[in-house]
Amino acid sequence: MTPFGALVATPARGTLLGNRGGRFHDPETQRLGRRRWASRQWIACVLDFKGRHRRVWGDGYTELFFLDEVTALAAGHRPCFECRRQDAVAFAGAVAHGLGWPAPPRATAMDRQLHAERLDGRTKRCHVAGFASLPDGAMIALDGQAFAVRGNRLLAWEAAGYAGAIQIPKAATVSVLTPPLVIAALNSGYRPRWHPSAPP
């Protein structure tokens, strides 16, 4: 999965697994239809959990793979409450703090809001913001390329890892790929998992 939410074929290995609430591929042909999600429950999971093994794109849900959590969050996924419970609880707490909600939201409430924020019809929804307001772990789009915010730098996203860093003026207005609910969580202290290629 790219930060734009697109499925691509690549030999690169991701660090997280995920799904979009069920199956939207044909298990016989392993081909996609027109749909790109089965429900609003878009999650990001660990690759190894309780020794479970799956046949990718078999009879179960449509497995997706992400370079890292920064990528998954930009695409509109959230931490899984089963295999990543500690992260999911921290994420929900940060969402509540960032949005001024009285208590950490349930998964269904986050999924409902995320679904509205991540899609414009069938395509990726972007949000405009000032670059200076974006936290580490947010992703933006510049000239069709995704970049991750890391300190005062932007790291170019590639399927196999992060490439060279660039800088842009703090006053710049940018197109943000990461949904506002996730931005609120990042601004309130949630720390996503980065790919090892990302410099500290």
N, C-alpha and C positions, 0 to 999 in steps of 0.2 A: 504494500500500500504506500502511496505517496502522500505527502502532506496535503495535497489537493483532494485526497479521498479517492484517487483513481487506482484501479488494480492494474499492475504491470507484471510482465514475466521477466525475471532477472535471475541470474545465478547467485546473486548476493544473498548472504544469510542474514536474517533478521534476529533481533534479540528478544522480541515479544511475539506472541501469538494472539489472535483475537477473532471476533466474529461480529456479525450484525444481526443477532437475534434469531438465527436459524439458517436454513439452506436456501440458496438462490442459484444453485448450479444443478445441472443434470448429472446424477451420480453414474449413469451408464456411459455417457460421452465425456464427462468432466468438462462440459462447456457451460458458459454463462448464458442466461437468457437476457431479457431486457432489464430485469430488476437488479438493483445493487444493494438491497437490504431486505431482510425478512420481517423486521420489527424495529421499534425505536431503541431496543436494547443493544447498543454498540459498546462492546467491552474490549479491554486489553488484558491479556493473561500472560502468565509465565510459560515458558516452553516445557518445563518439567514439573509435574505435579502428581504426587502419590503414585508414581510409576505407571501412569496411564499411557496407553499407546493408541494412536488413531491412524486410520487410513485417510490421508488427506483427500478431501473432496469425494468422500465416499457417500454413505447413506445419511450421515449426520449433518451437522451444520457446515456451512462454507467457511473453511479455515482461511484466515488472512494472516499475513506476517508483516511486522513493522521493523524498521531499522532500530528504533528505540521508542521510549515512551513519549518523548517530545514530538515525534512523528505521529504517533497514535493520537495524542491529544489534539494536534493540529487538524487531523482528519475527522475529529469529532467523537473519539472514543473516550471512555473513562475506565478507571481501574475496576477489575472484577472483584465482587464481594466474596467469592469462594476461594479462588487460588491466591488472591492478593488482598486478603481482608484487611491487614494492617494499613496498606496503602489506600484502600478504598475508604476506610474510616477516616484517615487523615485528610483525604481529598474532600469528603463530605463536610468535615469540620471546617476546612479552609473555604469551601464554597459558602457555607453559612456565615462565616465571619466576613468574607469579602462582599457578600450581597446584603448583609444586614438582616439575615433571617434569624428567627428566634432559636432554632435548633437545627442540627445537621439534617439535611433532607434525605428522604428515602431514595433508593435507586430510581424508582418510577418517576419521581418528581424531577430528578436531574435529567433523566432520559427525555422527558417531555420538553423541557426547556432546551436541552442540547439539540434535539431534532429540529426545532424551529430555528436555532442559531446556525446549524451546520449546513442547511440546504436552502437553496432558492429554486423551488420546483424539484427538478432532478439533478441540478448542478450544485457545485460547491458555493456556499455563501461566504463572501468576504466582508470584513468590517473595517471601516476607516478609523484610524487613531493616530495620535502623535507618537512618533518613535520614542520620545523621551519618557512616555508613560508606560512603555511595555516592559514587563519583567523578564528575567532569564527564563528560557524555555518557551517563550512565545515564538511563533513563526509568522513571517510575512512573505509576500510575493513581490518580486521586482522583475519586470520584463519577462514574466512567465517562469521565473526560477524561484524556488523556495529557499529562504534563509532563516536560520534560527538565531534568536537574540542570545548572546552570551557576553555579559558585561557590556562594554561599549563597542562590541564587534558583532558583525553578522557572519555566521558560518554558512557557506553554501552547502545545501543538502544534495547528496547523491545517494543512490540506492545502496552503495557499499560503505558509505560513511560520509563524514563532513570534509569538505575540501577547504580551499583558502578562505581567509577572513577578509571582509571589507568593512569600511566605516562609512557612515552617512551622517549628515548634519543632525544634531539632536532635535532641531526644530522641524525636521521633515515630517510630513504626513504620509502614512504608508497604508497599504492594503493588508489587513491582518487575516491570516488563515485560521488561527486558533480562535475558537468560539469565545464570546464574552464571559460565559460562565467559567470556563477554564482559566481565562485571564484573571478573573476575580480570585480563583483558588491560588494561582501562582503569586499574585500580589499579596495574598494572605499567608504565604509561607510554605505552600505545597512545593516539594522539590521532586521533579520528575527524574526518571532514570535516563541518563545520556548514554549514547554509544561511546565505546572507548576511543574512537577517533576524534571526539570533541575535546579541544584543549580546555584546561581548567580556567 
